[in-house]
């Protein structure tokens, strides 16, 4: 099927695929428009159009990232810099070369879709990237997620990093040095990323952000897995949080401009978004609670991953988790009405650390000192609850350093020291917000109303909350406000909302001990002030 009004080489730069060692006997589709990619994807049987106009795809067995299948190629570029752990594994260059040779052979008889884009809205530090994909919908995903060059910039576009996504290809663990048939390989020497064997769109975006999280801190630029917004008084705020804590939802506030929802940098001029779009989790999405994000799920140009729909009417069932709980919507940032066009703002006035505490012992909001903020930043705490992950029957504490451990290839102290300098230089207020349970743990208590969370956040962001009376938590040491307009005072101190105070103390001290145990692996790289901010358990 020929795509209407589109020529494969219409936006082809002078710098071709052969510079990356890629050639094909079939067609290369360069920088196609959204409608043209729709036509290509539908004609190839990759996707369906659903009610309202989104493109809906199934990503097969990979409905989330495959952290065990990601590798850093062990070249001199990462020597002495990579923080080796479960997420950051090395692979020998000879294995990369062997796999890349297979890639070159694999693509020779494949149509390819190419997208040139920027990662980063700051011209001083943005990365020029080229994505080469075998699926048309993946190319639309990249188009939505990253920042598009102007048409006049494409002709002379020369990528600084190349991403090749081949979900239908497989590697061979017996000969390729991998753990499975899936591999995500990052090679800083060759400036290349290979995503093989996974159709999940998030692998592509997270691999490129991992590259930014490696490169920019070495230039003194803080990189953050966070959302960010800004008020009328140019009072920007950043929101750190793991999946399910409300990072995307709470930053998409109609009263404030949205800078971005997932990945940002913080340089000498302020905060800037890495992305040109949003990648929101949409399971059980509510039109009443989250109208802006909900509207994107019924709009042409959005890519929906693993969302269930009626095959006859095309209507979505956002509550259906048959395929996965990790259903996603990928859409351009300008689909959000109050998105900031420049994707930039001044230095933040407030930093929010979000946690979803399923034990019901963390306060809905508390104020942190700078050293406490660094302790919680390195800890990156939230909780998993029953039903969210296979085998989880009781709430379990989860720690992901810097609220994005799998995407942070340097030692956590590198990011923490940069954050410390920024907090002190710009006198930033830091808050810990619990979007999880009150009145008891999961299964006994209930999740705090988003209405109350928004009221607490708004009071913190406009400066009102800093003026109320606080009490000091005896174990964690943070400051708990005694009142907030629009929020029942009895829920502000979590102990007050529990019927059984002794049971509360057991859960409370158990969580504090989990913090202490988790932090042991980072103690060597942290200052004594940060270590002193740990919970105090008898």
TADAFEN-V984414 format. One record per helix or strand. SS is the DSSP state (H for helix, E for strand). FROM is the first residue (numbers start at 1). TO is the last residue. If there is no record, write none. Layout:
ss=SS from=FROM to=TO
ss=SS from=FROM to=TO
//
This chain:
ss=H from=17 to=20
ss=E from=28 to=30
ss=H from=34 to=43
ss=E from=48 to=49
ss=E from=55 to=57
ss=H from=67 to=69
ss=E from=70 to=73
ss=E from=89 to=91
ss=H from=93 to=109
ss=E from=112 to=119
ss=E from=127 to=133
ss=H from=136 to=145
ss=E from=147 to=148
ss=H from=151 to=154
ss=E from=161 to=166
ss=H from=173 to=176
ss=E from=183 to=187
ss=E from=192 to=196
ss=H from=202 to=215
ss=H from=217 to=219
ss=E from=222 to=230
ss=E from=236 to=240
ss=H from=247 to=251
ss=E from=257 to=260
ss=E from=263 to=267
ss=E from=270 to=273
ss=E from=277 to=281
ss=H from=291 to=296
ss=E from=303 to=305
ss=E from=308 to=309
ss=E from=316 to=317
ss=E from=328 to=332
ss=H from=333 to=335
ss=E from=339 to=339
ss=E from=344 to=345
ss=E from=350 to=355
ss=E from=365 to=368
ss=H from=370 to=379
ss=E from=381 to=384
ss=E from=396 to=399
ss=H from=401 to=403
ss=H from=405 to=407
ss=H from=412 to=426
ss=E from=429 to=434
ss=E from=437 to=438
ss=E from=446 to=447
ss=H from=450 to=461
ss=H from=465 to=467
ss=E from=470 to=472
ss=E from=479 to=481
ss=E from=484 to=484
ss=E from=487 to=487
ss=H from=489 to=491
ss=H from=494 to=497
ss=H from=501 to=525
ss=H from=528 to=531
//
